[in-house]
């Protein structure tokens, strides 16, 4: 399942942009996750889990 920890996955489910931010900072991954979360909560979660576990 990659190198994602339990805390990373939990944050990705509760607050997707925060989980991605803590791993990648203010990079492209964070902004994509933020936009997807604003458009719909579920796409933000799916993208955050994908990015953290790839």
mmCIF file as Biopython writes it, N, C-alpha, C and O atoms, coordinates in Angstrom:
data_model
#
loop_
_atom_site.group_PDB
_atom_site.id
_atom_site.type_symbol
_atom_site.label_atom_id
_atom_site.label_alt_id
_atom_site.label_comp_id
_atom_site.label_asym_id
_atom_site.label_entity_id
_atom_site.label_seq_id
_atom_site.pdbx_PDB_ins_code
_atom_site.Cartn_x
_atom_site.Cartn_y
_atom_site.Cartn_z
_atom_site.occupancy
_atom_site.B_iso_or_equiv
_atom_site.auth_seq_id
_atom_site.auth_asym_id
_atom_site.pdbx_PDB_model_num
ATOM 1   N N  . UNK A ? 1  ? 0.810   -1.190 0.000  1.0 0.0 1  A 1 
ATOM 2   C CA . UNK A ? 1  ? 0.000   0.000  0.000  1.0 0.0 1  A 1 
ATOM 3   C C  . UNK A ? 1  ? 0.856   1.258  0.000  1.0 0.0 1  A 1 
ATOM 4   O O  . UNK A ? 1  ? 0.349   2.311  0.386  1.0 0.0 1  A 1 
ATOM 5   N N  . UNK A ? 2  ? 2.047   1.221  -0.384 1.0 0.0 2  A 1 
ATOM 6   C CA . UNK A ? 2  ? 2.905   2.403  -0.427 1.0 0.0 2  A 1 
ATOM 7   C C  . UNK A ? 2  ? 3.463   2.744  0.938  1.0 0.0 2  A 1 
ATOM 8   O O  . UNK A ? 2  ? 3.545   1.896  1.826  1.0 0.0 2  A 1 
ATOM 9   N N  . UNK A ? 3  ? 3.845   3.999  1.088  1.0 0.0 3  A 1 
ATOM 10  C CA . UNK A ? 3  ? 4.482   4.416  2.327  1.0 0.0 3  A 1 
ATOM 11  C C  . UNK A ? 3  ? 3.569   5.291  3.187  1.0 0.0 3  A 1 
ATOM 12  O O  . UNK A ? 3  ? 4.045   5.939  4.119  1.0 0.0 3  A 1 
ATOM 13  N N  . UNK A ? 4  ? 2.287   5.320  2.894  1.0 0.0 4  A 1 
ATOM 14  C CA . UNK A ? 4  ? 1.362   6.142  3.676  1.0 0.0 4  A 1 
ATOM 15  C C  . UNK A ? 4  ? 1.163   5.534  5.059  1.0 0.0 4  A 1 
ATOM 16  O O  . UNK A ? 4  ? 0.999   4.323  5.204  1.0 0.0 4  A 1 
ATOM 17  N N  . UNK A ? 5  ? 1.180   6.385  6.058  1.0 0.0 5  A 1 
ATOM 18  C CA . UNK A ? 5  ? 0.955   5.923  7.417  1.0 0.0 5  A 1 
ATOM 19  C C  . UNK A ? 5  ? -0.533  5.997  7.744  1.0 0.0 5  A 1 
ATOM 20  O O  . UNK A ? 5  ? -1.318  6.566  6.985  1.0 0.0 5  A 1 
ATOM 21  N N  . UNK A ? 6  ? -0.903  5.433  8.851  1.0 0.0 6  A 1 
ATOM 22  C CA . UNK A ? 6  ? -2.289  5.455  9.293  1.0 0.0 6  A 1 
ATOM 23  C C  . UNK A ? 6  ? -2.780  6.891  9.480  1.0 0.0 6  A 1 
ATOM 24  O O  . UNK A ? 6  ? -3.912  7.211  9.116  1.0 0.0 6  A 1 
ATOM 25  N N  . UNK A ? 7  ? -1.943  7.747  10.039 1.0 0.0 7  A 1 
ATOM 26  C CA . UNK A ? 7  ? -2.318  9.145  10.262 1.0 0.0 7  A 1 
ATOM 27  C C  . UNK A ? 7  ? -2.548  9.853  8.933  1.0 0.0 7  A 1 
ATOM 28  O O  . UNK A ? 7  ? -3.503  10.619 8.798  1.0 0.0 7  A 1 
ATOM 29  N N  . UNK A ? 8  ? -1.681  9.604  7.946  1.0 0.0 8  A 1 
ATOM 30  C CA . UNK A ? 8  ? -1.864  10.212 6.623  1.0 0.0 8  A 1 
ATOM 31  C C  . UNK A ? 8  ? -3.200  9.810  6.017  1.0 0.0 8  A 1 
ATOM 32  O O  . UNK A ? 8  ? -3.914  10.650 5.471  1.0 0.0 8  A 1 
ATOM 33  N N  . UNK A ? 9  ? -3.534  8.546  6.112  1.0 0.0 9  A 1 
ATOM 34  C CA . UNK A ? 9  ? -4.789  8.055  5.533  1.0 0.0 9  A 1 
ATOM 35  C C  . UNK A ? 9  ? -5.979  8.634  6.285  1.0 0.0 9  A 1 
ATOM 36  O O  . UNK A ? 9  ? -6.972  9.018  5.667  1.0 0.0 9  A 1 
ATOM 37  N N  . UNK A ? 10 ? -5.895  8.700  7.599  1.0 0.0 10 A 1 
ATOM 38  C CA . UNK A ? 10 ? -6.981  9.258  8.397  1.0 0.0 10 A 1 
ATOM 39  C C  . UNK A ? 10 ? -7.211  10.730 8.049  1.0 0.0 10 A 1 
ATOM 40  O O  . UNK A ? 10 ? -8.353  11.160 7.891  1.0 0.0 10 A 1 
ATOM 41  N N  . UNK A ? 11 ? -6.136  11.496 7.931  1.0 0.0 11 A 1 
ATOM 42  C CA . UNK A ? 11 ? -6.266  12.902 7.552  1.0 0.0 11 A 1 
ATOM 43  C C  . UNK A ? 11 ? -6.808  13.048 6.139  1.0 0.0 11 A 1 
ATOM 44  O O  . UNK A ? 11 ? -7.576  13.970 5.864  1.0 0.0 11 A 1 
ATOM 45  N N  . UNK A ? 12 ? -6.418  12.148 5.236  1.0 0.0 12 A 1 
ATOM 46  C CA . UNK A ? 12 ? -6.905  12.206 3.858  1.0 0.0 12 A 1 
ATOM 47  C C  . UNK A ? 12 ? -8.406  11.958 3.802  1.0 0.0 12 A 1 
ATOM 48  O O  . UNK A ? 12 ? -9.082  12.467 2.908  1.0 0.0 12 A 1 
ATOM 49  N N  . UNK A ? 13 ? -8.928  11.194 4.732  1.0 0.0 13 A 1 
ATOM 50  C CA . UNK A ? 13 ? -10.366 10.935 4.747  1.0 0.0 13 A 1 
ATOM 51  C C  . UNK A ? 13 ? -11.115 12.091 5.417  1.0 0.0 13 A 1 
ATOM 52  O O  . UNK A ? 13 ? -12.178 12.495 4.944  1.0 0.0 13 A 1 
ATOM 53  N N  . UNK A ? 14 ? -10.576 12.620 6.504  1.0 0.0 14 A 1 
ATOM 54  C CA . UNK A ? 14 ? -11.265 13.690 7.232  1.0 0.0 14 A 1 
ATOM 55  C C  . UNK A ? 14 ? -11.120 15.050 6.545  1.0 0.0 14 A 1 
ATOM 56  O O  . UNK A ? 14 ? -12.113 15.741 6.320  1.0 0.0 14 A 1 
ATOM 57  N N  . UNK A ? 15 ? -9.895  15.428 6.215  1.0 0.0 15 A 1 
ATOM 58  C CA . UNK A ? 15 ? -9.597  16.707 5.554  1.0 0.0 15 A 1 
ATOM 59  C C  . UNK A ? 15 ? -8.566  16.447 4.440  1.0 0.0 15 A 1 
ATOM 60  O O  . UNK A ? 15 ? -7.362  16.576 4.662  1.0 0.0 15 A 1 
ATOM 61  N N  . UNK A ? 16 ? -9.039  16.089 3.267  1.0 0.0 16 A 1 
ATOM 62  C CA . UNK A ? 16 ? -8.116  15.678 2.202  1.0 0.0 16 A 1 
ATOM 63  C C  . UNK A ? 16 ? -6.982  16.665 1.899  1.0 0.0 16 A 1 
ATOM 64  O O  . UNK A ? 16 ? -5.836  16.231 1.790  1.0 0.0 16 A 1 
ATOM 65  N N  . UNK A ? 17 ? -7.245  17.967 1.757  1.0 0.0 17 A 1 
ATOM 66  C CA . UNK A ? 17 ? -6.121  18.862 1.456  1.0 0.0 17 A 1 
ATOM 67  C C  . UNK A ? 17 ? -5.055  18.903 2.564  1.0 0.0 17 A 1 
ATOM 68  O O  . UNK A ? 17 ? -3.866  19.053 2.280  1.0 0.0 17 A 1 
ATOM 69  N N  . UNK A ? 18 ? -5.483  18.770 3.812  1.0 0.0 18 A 1 
ATOM 70  C CA . UNK A ? 18 ? -4.523  18.788 4.916  1.0 0.0 18 A 1 
ATOM 71  C C  . UNK A ? 18 ? -3.601  17.577 4.867  1.0 0.0 18 A 1 
ATOM 72  O O  . UNK A ? 18 ? -2.394  17.699 5.078  1.0 0.0 18 A 1 
ATOM 73  N N  . UNK A ? 19 ? -4.170  16.414 4.589  1.0 0.0 19 A 1 
ATOM 74  C CA . UNK A ? 19 ? -3.341  15.217 4.478  1.0 0.0 19 A 1 
ATOM 75  C C  . UNK A ? 19 ? -2.298  15.327 3.391  1.0 0.0 19 A 1 
ATOM 76  O O  . UNK A ? 19 ? -1.151  14.919 3.577  1.0 0.0 19 A 1 
ATOM 77  N N  . UNK A ? 20 ? -2.696  15.882 2.244  1.0 0.0 20 A 1 
ATOM 78  C CA . UNK A ? 20 ? -1.759  16.050 1.127  1.0 0.0 20 A 1 
ATOM 79  C C  . UNK A ? 20 ? -0.757  17.152 1.450  1.0 0.0 20 A 1 
ATOM 80  O O  . UNK A ? 20 ? 0.421   17.024 1.115  1.0 0.0 20 A 1 
ATOM 81  N N  . UNK A ? 21 ? -1.198  18.231 2.094  1.0 0.0 21 A 1 
ATOM 82  C CA . UNK A ? 21 ? -0.303  19.326 2.443  1.0 0.0 21 A 1 
ATOM 83  C C  . UNK A ? 21 ? 0.814   18.871 3.377  1.0 0.0 21 A 1 
ATOM 84  O O  . UNK A ? 21 ? 1.970   19.258 3.204  1.0 0.0 21 A 1 
ATOM 85  N N  . UNK A ? 22 ? 0.468   18.055 4.360  1.0 0.0 22 A 1 
ATOM 86  C CA . UNK A ? 22 ? 1.488   17.603 5.311  1.0 0.0 22 A 1 
ATOM 87  C C  . UNK A ? 22 ? 2.538   16.727 4.646  1.0 0.0 22 A 1 
ATOM 88  O O  . UNK A ? 22 ? 3.670   16.663 5.126  1.0 0.0 22 A 1 
ATOM 89  N N  . UNK A ? 23 ? 2.198   16.056 3.565  1.0 0.0 23 A 1 
ATOM 90  C CA . UNK A ? 23 ? 3.157   15.208 2.871  1.0 0.0 23 A 1 
ATOM 91  C C  . UNK A ? 23 ? 3.944   15.970 1.807  1.0 0.0 23 A 1 
ATOM 92  O O  . UNK A ? 23 ? 5.155   15.784 1.687  1.0 0.0 23 A 1 
ATOM 93  N N  . UNK A ? 24 ? 3.267   16.833 1.027  1.0 0.0 24 A 1 
ATOM 94  C CA . UNK A ? 24 ? 3.893   17.471 -0.140 1.0 0.0 24 A 1 
ATOM 95  C C  . UNK A ? 24 ? 4.059   18.978 -0.028 1.0 0.0 24 A 1 
ATOM 96  O O  . UNK A ? 24 ? 4.674   19.581 -0.907 1.0 0.0 24 A 1 
ATOM 97  N N  . UNK A ? 25 ? 3.545   19.602 1.000  1.0 0.0 25 A 1 
ATOM 98  C CA . UNK A ? 25 ? 3.630   21.055 1.099  1.0 0.0 25 A 1 
ATOM 99  C C  . UNK A ? 25 ? 2.668   21.714 0.126  1.0 0.0 25 A 1 
ATOM 100 O O  . UNK A ? 25 ? 1.652   21.123 -0.240 1.0 0.0 25 A 1 
ATOM 101 N N  . UNK A ? 26 ? 2.977   22.929 -0.293 1.0 0.0 26 A 1 
ATOM 102 C CA . UNK A ? 26 ? 2.090   23.677 -1.193 1.0 0.0 26 A 1 
ATOM 103 C C  . UNK A ? 26 ? 2.387   23.377 -2.653 1.0 0.0 26 A 1 
ATOM 104 O O  . UNK A ? 26 ? 2.394   24.285 -3.484 1.0 0.0 26 A 1 
ATOM 105 N N  . UNK A ? 27 ? 2.628   22.137 -2.965 1.0 0.0 27 A 1 
ATOM 106 C CA . UNK A ? 27 ? 2.909   21.757 -4.349 1.0 0.0 27 A 1 
ATOM 107 C C  . UNK A ? 27 ? 1.636   21.587 -5.153 1.0 0.0 27 A 1 
ATOM 108 O O  . UNK A ? 27 ? 0.533   21.856 -4.678 1.0 0.0 27 A 1 
ATOM 109 N N  . UNK A ? 28 ? 1.815   21.137 -6.370 1.0 0.0 28 A 1 
ATOM 110 C CA . UNK A ? 28 ? 0.711   20.914 -7.299 1.0 0.0 28 A 1 
ATOM 111 C C  . UNK A ? 28 ? -0.291  19.909 -6.737 1.0 0.0 28 A 1 
ATOM 112 O O  . UNK A ? 28 ? -1.496  20.061 -6.939 1.0 0.0 28 A 1 
ATOM 113 N N  . UNK A ? 29 ? 0.187   18.894 -6.040 1.0 0.0 29 A 1 
ATOM 114 C CA . UNK A ? 29 ? -0.708  17.887 -5.473 1.0 0.0 29 A 1 
ATOM 115 C C  . UNK A ? 29 ? -1.712  18.513 -4.509 1.0 0.0 29 A 1 
ATOM 116 O O  . UNK A ? 29 ? -2.892  18.162 -4.509 1.0 0.0 29 A 1 
ATOM 117 N N  . UNK A ? 30 ? -1.227  19.442 -3.689 1.0 0.0 30 A 1 
ATOM 118 C CA . UNK A ? 30 ? -2.099  20.106 -2.725 1.0 0.0 30 A 1 
ATOM 119 C C  . UNK A ? 30 ? -3.188  20.908 -3.423 1.0 0.0 30 A 1 
ATOM 120 O O  . UNK A ? 30 ? -4.357  20.824 -3.048 1.0 0.0 30 A 1 
ATOM 121 N N  . UNK A ? 31 ? -2.815  21.684 -4.435 1.0 0.0 31 A 1 
ATOM 122 C CA . UNK A ? 31 ? -3.789  22.534 -5.114 1.0 0.0 31 A 1 
ATOM 123 C C  . UNK A ? 31 ? -4.827  21.715 -5.876 1.0 0.0 31 A 1 
ATOM 124 O O  . UNK A ? 31 ? -6.004  22.074 -5.900 1.0 0.0 31 A 1 
ATOM 125 N N  . UNK A ? 32 ? -4.401  20.626 -6.495 1.0 0.0 32 A 1 
ATOM 126 C CA . UNK A ? 32 ? -5.350  19.748 -7.181 1.0 0.0 32 A 1 
ATOM 127 C C  . UNK A ? 32 ? -6.331  19.171 -6.156 1.0 0.0 32 A 1 
ATOM 128 O O  . UNK A ? 32 ? -7.537  19.136 -6.401 1.0 0.0 32 A 1 
ATOM 129 N N  . UNK A ? 33 ? -5.824  18.729 -5.034 1.0 0.0 33 A 1 
ATOM 130 C CA . UNK A ? 33 ? -6.672  18.154 -3.992 1.0 0.0 33 A 1 
ATOM 131 C C  . UNK A ? 33 ? -7.636  19.205 -3.445 1.0 0.0 33 A 1 
ATOM 132 O O  . UNK A ? 33 ? -8.804  18.903 -3.203 1.0 0.0 33 A 1 
ATOM 133 N N  . UNK A ? 34 ? -7.167  20.414 -3.252 1.0 0.0 34 A 1 
ATOM 134 C CA . UNK A ? 34 ? -8.024  21.478 -2.728 1.0 0.0 34 A 1 
ATOM 135 C C  . UNK A ? 34 ? -9.170  21.775 -3.695 1.0 0.0 34 A 1 
ATOM 136 O O  . UNK A ? 34 ? -10.320 21.891 -3.273 1.0 0.0 34 A 1 
ATOM 137 N N  . UNK A ? 35 ? -8.867  21.899 -4.979 1.0 0.0 35 A 1 
ATOM 138 C CA . UNK A ? 35 ? -9.901  22.180 -5.973 1.0 0.0 35 A 1 
ATOM 139 C C  . UNK A ? 35 ? -10.898 21.031 -6.046 1.0 0.0 35 A 1 
ATOM 140 O O  . UNK A ? 35 ? -12.107 21.262 -6.091 1.0 0.0 35 A 1 
ATOM 141 N N  . UNK A ? 36 ? -10.402 19.794 -6.059 1.0 0.0 36 A 1 
ATOM 142 C CA . UNK A ? 36 ? -11.307 18.652 -6.111 1.0 0.0 36 A 1 
ATOM 143 C C  . UNK A ? 36 ? -12.192 18.574 -4.870 1.0 0.0 36 A 1 
ATOM 144 O O  . UNK A ? 36 ? -13.362 18.203 -4.963 1.0 0.0 36 A 1 
ATOM 145 N N  . UNK A ? 37 ? -11.643 18.919 -3.718 1.0 0.0 37 A 1 
ATOM 146 C CA . UNK A ? 37 ? -12.432 18.898 -2.486 1.0 0.0 37 A 1 
ATOM 147 C C  . UNK A ? 37 ? -13.494 19.993 -2.508 1.0 0.0 37 A 1 
ATOM 148 O O  . UNK A ? 37 ? -14.607 19.788 -2.024 1.0 0.0 37 A 1 
ATOM 149 N N  . UNK A ? 38 ? -13.159 21.139 -3.060 1.0 0.0 38 A 1 
ATOM 150 C CA . UNK A ? 38 ? -14.149 22.212 -3.153 1.0 0.0 38 A 1 
ATOM 151 C C  . UNK A ? 38 ? -15.263 21.870 -4.145 1.0 0.0 38 A 1 
ATOM 152 O O  . UNK A ? 38 ? -16.410 22.273 -3.954 1.0 0.0 38 A 1 
ATOM 153 N N  . UNK A ? 39 ? -14.927 21.131 -5.197 1.0 0.0 39 A 1 
ATOM 154 C CA . UNK A ? 39 ? -15.929 20.721 -6.176 1.0 0.0 39 A 1 
ATOM 155 C C  . UNK A ? 39 ? -16.805 19.592 -5.656 1.0 0.0 39 A 1 
ATOM 156 O O  . UNK A ? 39 ? -17.966 19.467 -6.045 1.0 0.0 39 A 1 
ATOM 157 N N  . UNK A ? 40 ? -16.256 18.790 -4.795 1.0 0.0 40 A 1 
ATOM 158 C CA . UNK A ? 40 ? -17.001 17.680 -4.218 1.0 0.0 40 A 1 
ATOM 159 C C  . UNK A ? 40 ? -16.100 16.956 -3.241 1.0 0.0 40 A 1 
ATOM 160 O O  . UNK A ? 40 ? -14.935 16.692 -3.535 1.0 0.0 40 A 1 
ATOM 161 N N  . UNK A ? 41 ? -16.638 16.640 -2.090 1.0 0.0 41 A 1 
ATOM 162 C CA . UNK A ? 41 ? -15.817 16.052 -1.034 1.0 0.0 41 A 1 
ATOM 163 C C  . UNK A ? 41 ? -15.235 14.698 -1.429 1.0 0.0 41 A 1 
ATOM 164 O O  . UNK A ? 41 ? -14.071 14.412 -1.148 1.0 0.0 41 A 1 
ATOM 165 N N  . UNK A ? 42 ? -16.047 13.866 -2.082 1.0 0.0 42 A 1 
ATOM 166 C CA . UNK A ? 42 ? -15.599 12.518 -2.453 1.0 0.0 42 A 1 
ATOM 167 C C  . UNK A ? 42 ? -14.441 12.534 -3.452 1.0 0.0 42 A 1 
ATOM 168 O O  . UNK A ? 42 ? -13.491 11.775 -3.261 1.0 0.0 42 A 1 
ATOM 169 N N  . UNK A ? 43 ? -14.465 13.361 -4.513 1.0 0.0 43 A 1 
ATOM 170 C CA . UNK A ? 43 ? -13.294 13.403 -5.402 1.0 0.0 43 A 1 
ATOM 171 C C  . UNK A ? 43 ? -12.012 13.822 -4.682 1.0 0.0 43 A 1 
ATOM 172 O O  . UNK A ? 43 ? -10.928 13.339 -5.008 1.0 0.0 43 A 1 
ATOM 173 N N  . UNK A ? 44 ? -12.136 14.712 -3.711 1.0 0.0 44 A 1 
ATOM 174 C CA . UNK A ? 44 ? -10.971 15.131 -2.931 1.0 0.0 44 A 1 
ATOM 175 C C  . UNK A ? 44 ? -10.393 13.983 -2.122 1.0 0.0 44 A 1 
ATOM 176 O O  . UNK A ? 44 ? -9.174  13.828 -2.041 1.0 0.0 44 A 1 
ATOM 177 N N  . UNK A ? 45 ? -11.259 13.179 -1.522 1.0 0.0 45 A 1 
ATOM 178 C CA . UNK A ? 45 ? -10.807 12.021 -0.741 1.0 0.0 45 A 1 
ATOM 179 C C  . UNK A ? 45 ? -10.127 10.998 -1.651 1.0 0.0 45 A 1 
ATOM 180 O O  . UNK A ? 45 ? -9.056  10.484 -1.329 1.0 0.0 45 A 1 
ATOM 181 N N  . UNK A ? 46 ? -10.753 10.711 -2.779 1.0 0.0 46 A 1 
ATOM 182 C CA . UNK A ? 46 ? -10.191 9.718  -3.703 1.0 0.0 46 A 1 
ATOM 183 C C  . UNK A ? 46 ? -8.820  10.159 -4.188 1.0 0.0 46 A 1 
ATOM 184 O O  . UNK A ? 46 ? -7.880  9.364  -4.209 1.0 0.0 46 A 1 
ATOM 185 N N  . UNK A ? 47 ? -8.702  11.424 -4.580 1.0 0.0 47 A 1 
ATOM 186 C CA . UNK A ? 47 ? -7.403  11.917 -5.059 1.0 0.0 47 A 1 
ATOM 187 C C  . UNK A ? 47 ? -6.360  11.911 -3.950 1.0 0.0 47 A 1 
ATOM 188 O O  . UNK A ? 47 ? -5.214  11.531 -4.188 1.0 0.0 47 A 1 
ATOM 189 N N  . UNK A ? 48 ? -6.732  12.322 -2.752 1.0 0.0 48 A 1 
ATOM 190 C CA . UNK A ? 48 ? -5.784  12.350 -1.636 1.0 0.0 48 A 1 
ATOM 191 C C  . UNK A ? 48 ? -5.282  10.936 -1.328 1.0 0.0 48 A 1 
ATOM 192 O O  . UNK A ? 48 ? -4.085  10.733 -1.127 1.0 0.0 48 A 1 
ATOM 193 N N  . UNK A ? 49 ? -6.180  9.974  -1.291 1.0 0.0 49 A 1 
ATOM 194 C CA . UNK A ? 49 ? -5.762  8.591  -1.025 1.0 0.0 49 A 1 
ATOM 195 C C  . UNK A ? 49 ? -4.863  8.082  -2.134 1.0 0.0 49 A 1 
ATOM 196 O O  . UNK A ? 49 ? -3.878  7.393  -1.868 1.0 0.0 49 A 1 
ATOM 197 N N  . UNK A ? 50 ? -5.191  8.411  -3.371 1.0 0.0 50 A 1 
ATOM 198 C CA . UNK A ? 50 ? -4.357  7.994  -4.503 1.0 0.0 50 A 1 
ATOM 199 C C  . UNK A ? 50 ? -2.951  8.583  -4.393 1.0 0.0 50 A 1 
ATOM 200 O O  . UNK A ? 50 ? -1.960  7.869  -4.546 1.0 0.0 50 A 1 
ATOM 201 N N  . UNK A ? 51 ? -2.871  9.886  -4.128 1.0 0.0 51 A 1 
ATOM 202 C CA . UNK A ? 51 ? -1.563  10.551 -4.061 1.0 0.0 51 A 1 
ATOM 203 C C  . UNK A ? 51 ? -0.731  10.011 -2.898 1.0 0.0 51 A 1 
ATOM 204 O O  . UNK A ? 51 ? 0.476   9.815  -3.039 1.0 0.0 51 A 1 
ATOM 205 N N  . UNK A ? 52 ? -1.364  9.774  -1.762 1.0 0.0 52 A 1 
ATOM 206 C CA . UNK A ? 52 ? -0.613  9.335  -0.586 1.0 0.0 52 A 1 
ATOM 207 C C  . UNK A ? 52 ? -0.178  7.864  -0.678 1.0 0.0 52 A 1 
ATOM 208 O O  . UNK A ? 52 ? 0.801   7.478  -0.040 1.0 0.0 52 A 1 
ATOM 209 N N  . UNK A ? 53 ? -0.876  7.051  -1.448 1.0 0.0 53 A 1 
ATOM 210 C CA . UNK A ? 53 ? -0.534  5.642  -1.511 1.0 0.0 53 A 1 
ATOM 211 C C  . UNK A ? 53 ? 0.198   5.229  -2.778 1.0 0.0 53 A 1 
ATOM 212 O O  . UNK A ? 53 ? 0.596   4.072  -2.906 1.0 0.0 53 A 1 
ATOM 213 N N  . UNK A ? 54 ? 0.384   6.153  -3.717 1.0 0.0 54 A 1 
ATOM 214 C CA . UNK A ? 54 ? 1.060   5.779  -4.968 1.0 0.0 54 A 1 
ATOM 215 C C  . UNK A ? 54 ? 2.527   5.540  -4.788 1.0 0.0 54 A 1 
ATOM 216 O O  . UNK A ? 54 ? 3.223   5.219  -5.752 1.0 0.0 54 A 1 
#
